[in-house]
Amino acid sequence: MKVVFACPQCEVPGQASVDQPADWQCLACGYAQHLSQADPVLPACLVCGNGELFRKKNFPHGLGIGILVLGFVGFFVFQFWYLPWLAWSILIGTWLIDSVLYLLVGDVLVCYRCNAHHTGFPISRTHQPHELSIGERYRQERLRREQLKMGQ
């Protein structure tokens, strides 16, 4: 079980294994934080303590989009050359590759507030996919904190 997060002080990326309690210290600013051993169900974020987590695929979205864009480009190139069977084979093939990769990759739990990624935890029914209204609420919260920092 691992958590990947940004330092609460300086926002430099960091990660920690949470199989047992550990003290984490930021290499950039020296900020220290104690991360307790995670409950297997993970009711709250281990970094900020927020109880609202969502699940998503632990798959780089850019890679999935890149595979599909290559398929579309290949499709149009071979359609232009009047090779429809090859064009459709490329399009369907890239879709199949992307779908298989998507199915093979596991889920990750993400905190709405601090965007910490918790990998290796079992997903329960309480961990729902991303909810836009909750995400927007936390985005507005981040914007207000940034405005307060700028005003000081």
N, CA and C of each residue as an Amber inpcrd file, in Angstrom:
protein
   456
   0.8460000  -1.1710000   0.0000000   0.0000000   0.0000000   0.0000000
   0.8910000   1.2340000   0.0000000   0.5370000   2.1630000  -0.8750000
   1.3700000   3.3360000  -1.0700000   0.4760000   4.5520000  -1.2530000
   0.9840000   5.6860000  -0.8170000   0.2860000   6.9490000  -1.0380000
   1.2480000   7.9090000  -1.7350000   0.7550000   8.5330000  -2.8000000
   1.5210000   9.5280000  -3.5580000   0.7770000  10.8440000  -3.4040000
   1.4970000  11.8890000  -2.9920000   0.8540000  13.1580000  -2.6780000
   1.8350000  14.3010000  -2.8590000   1.3060000  15.5080000  -2.8010000
   2.1280000  16.7140000  -2.8430000   2.3490000  17.1900000  -1.4130000
   3.5460000  17.6640000  -1.1410000   3.8570000  18.1850000   0.1910000
   2.8620000  19.2900000   0.5440000   2.2430000  19.2440000   1.7230000
   1.2900000  20.2810000   2.1040000   1.9170000  21.6720000   2.2160000
   3.2180000  21.7440000   2.4080000   3.8940000  23.0210000   2.5840000
   4.3310000  23.6280000   1.2400000   5.0710000  22.8480000   0.4450000
   5.6680000  23.4040000  -0.7780000   5.1640000  22.7580000  -2.0620000
   4.2940000  21.7610000  -1.9640000   3.6670000  21.0750000  -3.0850000
   4.6320000  20.2950000  -3.9820000   5.7880000  19.9060000  -3.4470000
   6.7110000  19.0350000  -4.1670000   6.1670000  17.6080000  -4.0670000
   6.1460000  16.8410000  -5.1580000   5.6140000  15.4750000  -5.0880000
   6.3980000  14.6000000  -4.1110000   5.6570000  13.7630000  -3.3980000
   6.2630000  12.8280000  -2.4620000   5.4610000  11.5440000  -2.4230000
   6.0450000  10.5130000  -1.8600000   5.3340000   9.2460000  -1.7180000
   5.8260000   8.5270000  -0.4790000   4.9770000   7.6430000   0.0270000
   5.3350000   6.8820000   1.2190000   4.6100000   5.5470000   1.2050000
   5.2760000   4.5420000   1.7230000   4.6540000   3.2470000   1.9110000
   3.9370000   3.2770000   3.2530000   2.6950000   2.8140000   3.2720000
   1.9030000   2.8990000   4.4990000   1.5200000   1.5130000   5.0170000
   2.3850000   0.5450000   4.7790000   2.1540000  -0.7790000   5.3350000
   2.3220000  -0.7790000   6.8510000   3.0890000   0.1680000   7.3440000
   3.2880000   0.3490000   8.7770000   3.4040000   1.8420000   9.0470000
   3.1980000   2.2900000  10.2810000   3.3110000   3.7180000  10.5720000
   4.6950000   4.2460000  10.1890000   4.7050000   5.4520000   9.6380000
   5.9740000   6.0150000   9.1890000   5.9470000   7.5350000   9.3220000
   7.1220000   8.0970000   9.4990000   7.2840000   9.5460000   9.4730000
   7.8240000   9.9230000   8.1020000   7.1560000  10.8620000   7.4560000
   7.5680000  11.3220000   6.1410000   8.0900000  12.7350000   6.2690000
   9.1860000  13.0120000   5.5700000   9.7470000  14.3620000   5.5800000
  10.0160000  14.7850000   4.1470000   9.5960000  16.0030000   3.8270000
   9.7930000  16.5560000   2.4910000  11.2740000  16.8440000   2.2840000
  11.7890000  16.4180000   1.1440000  13.2040000  16.6530000   0.8480000
  13.4750000  18.0960000   0.4600000  12.4560000  18.8040000  -0.0220000
  12.6520000  20.1740000  -0.4760000  12.5780000  21.1950000   0.6580000
  11.5410000  21.0880000   1.4990000  11.3520000  22.1260000   2.5200000
  11.5320000  21.6200000   3.9460000  11.6240000  20.3130000   4.1450000
  11.8220000  19.7640000   5.4820000  10.5440000  19.5450000   6.2660000
   9.3900000  19.7910000   5.6580000   8.1150000  19.5810000   6.3340000
   8.0010000  18.1160000   6.7410000   7.6110000  17.8530000   7.9780000
   7.4950000  16.4860000   8.4850000   6.0390000  16.1720000   8.7890000
   5.6630000  14.9250000   8.5150000   4.3010000  14.4890000   8.7630000
   4.3190000  13.0160000   9.1560000   3.4820000  12.6750000  10.1200000
   3.3650000  11.2800000  10.5360000   2.2140000  10.6380000   9.7590000
   2.4980000   9.5350000   9.1140000   1.4760000   8.7760000   8.3980000
   1.2470000   7.4800000   9.1630000   0.0330000   7.3230000   9.6900000
  -0.2600000   6.1210000  10.4630000  -0.5530000   4.9600000   9.5230000
  -0.5060000   3.7600000  10.0870000  -0.7960000   2.5770000   9.2870000
  -2.2400000   2.6430000   8.8110000  -2.4340000   2.3310000   7.5580000
  -3.7390000   2.5020000   6.9500000  -4.6770000   1.3630000   7.3040000
  -5.9130000   1.7360000   7.5730000  -6.9830000   0.7590000   7.7050000
  -7.2380000   0.1920000   6.3080000  -7.3770000  -1.1240000   6.1610000
  -7.5580000  -1.6940000   4.8180000  -8.7380000  -1.1090000   4.0430000
  -9.7850000  -0.6640000   4.7330000 -10.9460000  -0.1050000   4.0420000
 -10.6940000   1.3500000   3.6400000  -9.7670000   2.0180000   4.2830000
  -9.3950000   3.4130000   4.0400000 -10.5990000   4.3460000   4.0930000
 -11.0630000   4.6720000   5.2900000 -12.2160000   5.5610000   5.4180000
 -11.8830000   7.0320000   5.1710000 -10.6080000   7.3920000   5.2820000
 -10.2210000   8.7950000   5.1010000  -8.8170000   8.8780000   4.5110000
  -8.5100000  10.0210000   3.9440000  -7.1910000  10.2600000   3.3520000
  -6.1140000  10.1970000   4.4300000  -5.0030000   9.5650000   4.1210000
  -3.9160000   9.4420000   5.0880000  -3.0880000  10.7210000   5.1970000
  -3.2040000  11.6240000   4.2480000  -2.4070000  12.8470000   4.2550000
  -3.1430000  13.9800000   4.9520000  -4.3960000  14.2290000   4.5530000
  -5.1170000  15.3720000   5.1130000  -6.2830000  14.9850000   6.0210000
  -6.6470000  13.7050000   6.0610000  -7.7260000  13.2530000   6.9300000
  -9.1250000  13.4460000   6.3640000  -9.2360000  13.8980000   5.1340000
 -10.5370000  14.1210000   4.5160000 -11.2360000  12.7820000   4.2800000
 -12.5190000  12.7210000   4.5830000 -13.2710000  11.4830000   4.4380000
 -13.8770000  11.2690000   3.0710000 -13.7150000  12.2290000   2.1660000
 -14.3060000  12.0820000   0.8350000 -13.2260000  11.6670000  -0.1600000
 -13.3140000  10.4180000  -0.5930000 -12.3810000   9.8510000  -1.5610000
 -13.1730000   9.3390000  -2.7540000 -12.5480000   9.3670000  -3.9150000
 -13.1820000   8.7690000  -5.0840000 -12.2220000   7.7840000  -5.7220000
 -12.7830000   6.8860000  -6.5260000 -11.9420000   5.8880000  -7.1840000
 -11.8270000   6.2280000  -8.6620000 -10.6840000   5.9030000  -9.2090000
 -10.4670000   6.0430000 -10.6410000  -9.4520000   4.9950000 -11.0610000
  -9.3120000   4.8030000 -12.3450000  -8.3430000   3.8460000 -12.8600000
  -6.9410000   4.3990000 -12.6670000  -6.0300000   3.5380000 -12.2800000
  -4.6360000   3.9200000 -12.1020000  -3.9300000   3.7910000 -13.4570000
  -4.3900000   4.5940000 -14.3950000  -3.9440000   4.5180000 -15.7840000
  -3.7420000   5.9430000 -16.2840000  -2.6160000   6.2340000 -16.9100000
  -2.4030000   7.5950000 -17.4150000  -3.3930000   7.9070000 -18.5380000
  -4.2190000   8.9100000 -18.3220000  -5.2310000   9.2650000 -19.3070000
  -4.5970000   9.6880000 -20.6240000  -3.4510000  10.3330000 -20.5490000
  -2.7550000  10.7610000 -21.7610000  -2.3640000   9.5800000 -22.6410000
  -1.9650000   8.4800000 -22.0250000  -1.5970000   7.2870000 -22.7910000
  -2.8150000   6.7120000 -23.5120000  -3.9360000   6.6260000 -22.8220000
  -5.1610000   6.1220000 -23.4440000  -5.6070000   6.9940000 -24.6030000
  -5.5870000   8.2990000 -24.3980000  -5.9680000   9.2250000 -25.4710000
  -4.9720000   9.1340000 -26.6150000  -3.6720000   9.0140000 -26.3000000
  -2.6480000   8.9040000 -27.3390000  -2.8400000   7.6740000 -28.2070000
  -3.1760000   6.5460000 -27.5930000  -3.4200000   5.3190000 -28.3490000
  -4.6020000   5.5190000 -29.3040000  -5.6770000   6.1240000 -28.7970000
  -6.8440000   6.3400000 -29.6490000  -6.5770000   7.3600000 -30.7510000
  -5.8130000   8.3990000 -30.4600000  -5.4790000   9.3920000 -31.4990000
  -4.6430000   8.7380000 -32.5920000  -3.6740000   7.9060000 -32.2110000
  -2.9010000   7.1830000 -33.2260000  -3.8070000   6.2980000 -34.0770000
  -4.7840000   5.6820000 -33.4580000  -5.7350000   4.8640000 -34.2080000
  -6.5380000   5.6880000 -35.1890000  -6.9950000   6.8710000 -34.7530000
  -7.7590000   7.7430000 -35.6500000  -6.9020000   8.2350000 -36.8090000
  -5.6780000   8.6330000 -36.5040000  -4.7770000   9.1040000 -37.5640000
  -4.4990000   7.9780000 -38.5550000  -4.1860000   6.7870000 -38.0370000
  -3.9550000   5.6400000 -38.9230000  -5.1840000   5.3150000 -39.7570000
  -6.3550000   5.4090000 -39.1360000  -7.6010000   5.1570000 -39.8630000
  -7.7490000   6.1220000 -41.0360000  -7.5820000   7.4230000 -40.7850000
  -7.7720000   8.4070000 -41.8500000  -6.7050000   8.3010000 -42.9330000
  -5.4830000   7.9730000 -42.5510000  -4.4150000   7.8110000 -43.5490000
  -4.7380000   6.6550000 -44.4870000  -5.1220000   5.5130000 -43.9270000
  -5.4100000   4.3620000 -44.7770000  -6.7400000   4.4990000 -45.5220000
  -7.6770000   5.2410000 -44.9770000  -8.8970000   5.5530000 -45.7270000
  -8.5510000   6.4310000 -46.9250000  -7.6420000   7.3830000 -46.7190000
  -7.2080000   8.2580000 -47.8120000  -6.5630000   7.4460000 -48.9290000
  -5.8500000   6.4020000 -48.5860000  -5.1840000   5.5380000 -49.5760000
  -6.1160000   4.4370000 -50.1020000  -7.4030000   4.5350000 -49.7950000
  -8.4150000   3.5820000 -50.2630000  -8.1240000   2.1460000 -49.8110000
  -7.7230000   2.0220000 -48.5450000  -7.5170000   0.7050000 -47.9370000
  -8.4420000   0.5850000 -46.7110000  -9.7590000   0.4600000 -46.9900000
 -10.7100000   0.5050000 -45.8660000 -10.5540000  -0.6340000 -44.8690000
 -10.2110000  -1.8420000 -45.3030000 -10.0800000  -2.9440000 -44.3580000
  -8.9170000  -2.7220000 -43.4060000  -7.8310000  -2.2210000 -43.9370000
  -6.6840000  -1.9200000 -43.0860000  -7.0020000  -0.7580000 -42.1480000
  -7.7070000   0.2410000 -42.6800000  -8.0830000   1.3980000 -41.8600000
  -8.9490000   0.9680000 -40.6800000  -9.9940000   0.1760000 -40.9420000
 -10.8730000  -0.2720000 -39.8750000 -10.1650000  -1.2190000 -38.9230000
  -9.2480000  -2.0230000 -39.4350000  -8.4730000  -2.9240000 -38.5710000
  -7.6310000  -2.1370000 -37.5800000  -7.0140000  -1.0580000 -38.0530000
  -6.1980000  -0.2080000 -37.1700000  -7.0870000   0.4620000 -36.1290000
  -8.2110000   0.9960000 -36.5440000  -9.1090000   1.6820000 -35.6100000
  -9.6360000   0.7270000 -34.5400000 -10.1040000  -0.4180000 -34.9580000
 -10.6350000  -1.3890000 -33.9910000  -9.5170000  -1.9860000 -33.1480000
  -8.3520000  -2.2040000 -33.7490000  -7.2110000  -2.7380000 -33.0040000
  -6.7490000  -1.8130000 -31.8960000  -6.6570000  -0.5190000 -32.1850000
  -6.2350000   0.4210000 -31.1360000  -7.2990000   0.5410000 -30.0510000
  -8.5690000   0.4480000 -30.4350000  -9.6320000   0.4580000 -29.4320000
  -9.5170000  -0.7660000 -28.5270000  -9.2430000  -1.9360000 -29.1160000
  -9.0860000  -3.1570000 -28.3230000  -7.8820000  -3.0630000 -27.3840000
  -6.7690000  -2.5400000 -27.8850000  -5.5740000  -2.3820000 -27.0390000
  -5.8860000  -1.4710000 -25.8530000  -6.5330000  -0.3490000 -26.1330000
  -6.8790000   0.5970000 -25.0700000  -7.8460000  -0.0390000 -24.0760000
  -8.8130000  -0.7900000 -24.5560000  -9.7990000  -1.4300000 -23.6710000
  -9.1590000  -2.4970000 -22.7940000  -8.2830000  -3.3070000 -23.3650000
  -7.6110000  -4.3500000 -22.5820000  -6.7230000  -3.7240000 -21.5060000
  -5.9770000  -2.6880000 -21.8740000  -5.1460000  -1.9960000 -20.8800000
  -6.0110000  -1.4290000 -19.7600000  -7.1400000  -0.8470000 -20.1160000
  -8.0420000  -0.2680000 -19.1260000  -8.5630000  -1.3410000 -18.1670000
  -8.8920000  -2.5150000 -18.6900000  -9.4150000  -3.5840000 -17.8410000
  -8.3430000  -4.2130000 -16.9550000  -7.1100000  -4.2530000 -17.4300000
  -6.0280000  -4.8770000 -16.6630000  -5.5250000  -4.0080000 -15.5190000
  -5.6600000  -2.7080000 -15.6590000  -5.1330000  -1.7830000 -14.6600000
  -6.1080000  -1.6890000 -13.4920000  -5.5780000  -1.6610000 -12.2840000
  -6.4090000  -1.5700000 -11.0860000  -6.8820000  -0.1610000 -10.7960000
  -7.6280000  -0.0400000  -9.7180000  -8.1560000   1.2580000  -9.2980000
  -7.2540000   1.8970000  -8.2550000  -7.3880000   3.1860000  -8.1240000
  -6.6690000   3.9590000  -7.1210000  -7.6960000   4.8630000  -6.4340000
  -7.5050000   5.1110000  -5.1490000  -8.3710000   6.0240000  -4.4100000
  -7.7050000   7.3900000  -4.3480000  -8.4760000   8.4190000  -4.6550000
  -7.9380000   9.7800000  -4.7150000  -8.7260000  10.6640000  -3.7600000
  -8.0140000  11.5000000  -3.0300000  -8.6380000  12.4440000  -2.1050000
  -9.1000000  13.6810000  -2.8800000 -10.3390000  14.0970000  -2.6530000
 -10.8480000  15.3030000  -3.3060000 -10.0660000  16.5390000  -2.8720000
  -9.7010000  16.6180000  -1.5840000  -9.0870000  17.8260000  -1.0540000
  -7.6300000  17.9810000  -1.4690000  -6.8000000  16.9730000  -1.2250000
  -5.3560000  17.1400000  -1.4520000  -4.8420000  16.3820000  -2.6700000
  -5.7180000  15.6490000  -3.3580000  -5.3530000  14.9050000  -4.5660000
  -4.3110000  13.8120000  -4.3060000  -4.2640000  13.2860000  -3.0900000
  -3.3530000  12.1850000  -2.7680000  -3.8950000  10.9050000  -3.3890000
  -3.0130000  10.1220000  -4.0130000  -3.3840000   8.8680000  -4.6630000
  -2.9900000   7.7000000  -3.7520000  -3.9680000   6.9200000  -3.3260000
  -3.7620000   5.7800000  -2.4380000  -3.8630000   4.5000000  -3.2680000
  -2.7540000   3.8010000  -3.4530000  -2.7520000   2.5870000  -4.2690000
  -2.6060000   1.3590000  -3.3810000  -3.1840000   0.2530000  -3.8400000
  -3.0610000  -1.0110000  -3.1260000  -4.1320000  -1.2460000  -2.0830000
  -5.1030000  -0.3710000  -1.9790000  -6.1810000  -0.5230000  -1.0000000
  -7.3810000  -1.1680000  -1.6680000  -8.1100000  -2.0180000  -0.9350000
  -9.3230000  -2.5880000  -1.5270000 -10.3870000  -1.5020000  -1.7010000
 -11.1080000  -1.5800000  -2.7890000 -12.1610000  -0.6140000  -3.0900000
 -13.4640000  -1.1340000  -2.4990000 -14.1480000  -0.2830000  -1.7360000
 -15.4320000  -0.6890000  -1.1440000 -16.5690000   0.0710000  -1.8340000
 -17.7740000  -0.2430000  -1.4370000 -18.9440000   0.4250000  -2.0280000
 -19.0050000   1.9010000  -1.6610000 -18.3540000   2.2850000  -0.5790000
 -18.3670000   3.6960000  -0.1910000 -17.4870000   4.5390000  -1.1040000
 -16.5740000   3.9030000  -1.8220000 -15.6920000   4.6290000  -2.7330000
 -16.3320000   4.6620000  -4.1190000 -16.9700000   5.7650000  -4.4120000
 -17.6760000   5.9390000  -5.6770000 -16.7630000   6.6270000  -6.6980000
 -17.1160000   6.5680000  -7.9880000 -16.3520000   7.3300000  -8.9920000
 -16.4470000   8.8280000  -8.7170000 -15.6380000   9.5910000  -9.4110000
 -15.5750000  11.0370000  -9.2110000 -16.9420000  11.6740000  -9.3890000
 -17.3180000  12.4970000  -8.4330000 -18.5760000  13.2390000  -8.4820000
 -18.2350000  14.7000000  -8.7540000 -18.7380000  15.2190000  -9.8610000
 -18.3660000  16.5590000 -10.3030000 -18.7110000  17.6350000  -9.2800000
 -19.8530000  17.5350000  -8.6240000 -20.2500000  18.5730000  -7.6690000
 -19.3140000  18.5900000  -6.4540000 -18.9010000  17.4210000  -5.9920000
 -17.9650000  17.3750000  -4.8610000 -16.6070000  17.9090000  -5.2990000
 -16.1470000  17.4980000  -6.4710000 -14.8740000  17.9940000  -6.9950000
 -14.8680000  19.5010000  -7.1490000 -15.9760000  20.0690000  -7.6130000
 -16.0700000  21.5240000  -7.7790000 -16.0440000  22.2350000  -6.4320000
 -16.6820000  21.6540000  -5.4360000 -16.6630000  22.2510000  -4.0930000
 -15.2360000  22.3590000  -3.5690000 -14.4410000  21.2890000  -3.7390000
 -13.0590000  21.3200000  -3.2690000 -12.1810000  22.2030000  -4.1500000
 -12.4900000  22.3140000  -5.4410000 -11.7440000  23.2280000  -6.3150000
 -11.9660000  24.6720000  -5.8690000 -13.2040000  25.0070000  -5.5330000
 -13.5080000  26.3530000  -5.0460000 -12.8020000  26.6130000  -3.7030000
 -12.7360000  25.5870000  -2.8700000 -12.0330000  25.7200000  -1.5930000
 -10.5490000  26.0320000  -1.8260000  -9.9210000  25.3200000  -2.7780000
  -8.5070000  25.5830000  -3.1010000  -8.3180000  26.9920000  -3.6250000
  -9.2410000  27.4620000  -4.4780000  -9.1430000  28.8240000  -5.0170000
  -9.2540000  29.8650000  -3.9150000 -10.1640000  29.6510000  -2.9590000
 -10.2950000  30.5990000  -1.8410000  -9.0300000  30.6330000  -0.9920000
  -8.4250000  29.4500000  -0.7410000  -7.1780000  29.4300000   0.0350000
  -6.0680000  30.1680000  -0.6920000  -5.9750000  30.0000000  -2.0020000
  -4.9580000  30.6930000  -2.7750000  -5.1690000  32.1960000  -2.7570000
  -6.4350000  32.6400000  -2.8360000  -6.7260000  34.0600000  -2.7790000
  -6.3710000  34.6480000  -1.4200000  -6.6120000  33.8880000  -0.3700000
  -6.2380000  34.3500000   0.9620000  -4.7390000  34.4770000   1.1090000
  -3.9850000  33.5400000   0.5190000  -2.5280000  33.6180000   0.5470000
  -2.0210000  34.8350000  -0.2020000  -2.6360000  35.1330000  -1.3390000
  -2.2230000  36.2900000  -2.1440000  -2.5360000  37.6000000  -1.4310000
  -3.6360000  37.6450000  -0.6840000  -4.0700000  38.8570000   0.0080000
  -3.2160000  39.1810000   1.2230000  -2.4930000  38.2030000   1.7500000
  -1.7090000  38.4430000   2.9710000  -0.3940000  39.0880000   2.6850000
